[in-house]
Amino acid sequence: MSAPAKMKRTVKYKLLTMIASTSLIFASIQPALAAIEIDETDFGPSYETMMVDTVVGKPLQLVTAVAGTAAYLVSLPFSLIGGNADQAQQKLFVEPWDAMGRCLGCTVAEDNYYKSQVADNNIVRIVVDQPSEIIINTNDYVVVRP
């Protein structure tokens, strides 16, 4: 084996080793980042996320919602024949328009948290054992969440 070929092989192995090491480092960091608790004082959208959502996110969501509606209308005859019109409606029409209703700059988790904190005068909430709760709606039905 010549010296240049041996050097190319050595560089190739070093590069491969470096890529594998970096991948393992990132893979081991991922669970550690997932375990970080949310600081409630810093919870919610920041100025930067609100600006990006206003300038980029919401217009793209609007385009996606309109395109999804158009795709749903075009695919409606075929989905009726196939028997999955409800699924097509949910994915192409309902979900994009629901995404438009998310609070400005919020992630899905933040939006769900804020919406769960809204008081509803028709619901009585009884916490039985964390995180279980019984929700009694004044419309005469009971929902038990385990």
CORKABEL-V725305 format. One record per pair of residues at least 24 apart in sequence whose C-alpha atoms are under 10 Angstrom apart, sorted by the first residue. I is the first residue (numbers start at 0). J is the second residue. D is the distance in Angstrom with one decimal. If there is no record, write none. Layout:
i: {I,I}
j: {J,J}
d: {D,D}
This chain:
i: {42,42,43,43,43,43,43,43,43,43,43,43,44,44,44,44,44,44,44,45,45,45,46,47,48,48,48,48,49,49,49,49,50,50,51,51,52,52,52,52,53,53,56,56,56,57,57,57,57,57,57,58,59,60,60,60,60,60,61,61,61,61,62,63,63,63,63,63,63,64,64,64,64,64,64,64,64,64,65,65,65,65,66,66,66,67,67,67,67,67,67,68,68,68,68}
j: {105,109,102,103,104,105,106,108,109,110,112,113,102,103,104,105,106,109,110,103,104,105,104,104,103,104,105,106,102,103,104,105,103,104,103,104,102,103,104,105,103,104,99,103,104,98,99,100,101,103,104,99,99,95,96,97,98,99,95,96,98,99,95,91,92,95,96,98,99,91,92,93,94,95,96,97,98,99,91,92,95,96,91,92,95,91,92,93,94,95,96,92,93,95,96}
d: {9.8,7.9,9.9,9.9,8.1,6.5,8.3,9.6,6.2,8.7,9.6,9.0,8.9,7.5,5.1,5.3,7.9,8.1,9.7,9.7,7.2,8.7,8.2,8.2,8.1,4.8,7.7,9.5,9.2,5.6,4.1,7.8,8.6,7.5,9.4,7.5,9.6,6.4,5.3,8.5,7.1,7.7,9.4,9.1,8.5,9.0,6.8,9.7,9.6,8.3,9.4,9.4,9.8,6.9,8.0,9.8,7.2,6.3,8.1,7.9,9.2,7.0,9.4,9.0,9.6,6.6,8.7,9.8,9.8,7.7,6.8,8.6,8.3,4.8,5.6,9.0,8.6,8.1,9.4,8.4,8.4,8.6,8.4,9.0,9.3,4.6,5.7,9.0,9.2,7.1,9.0,5.1,8.7,8.6,9.0}
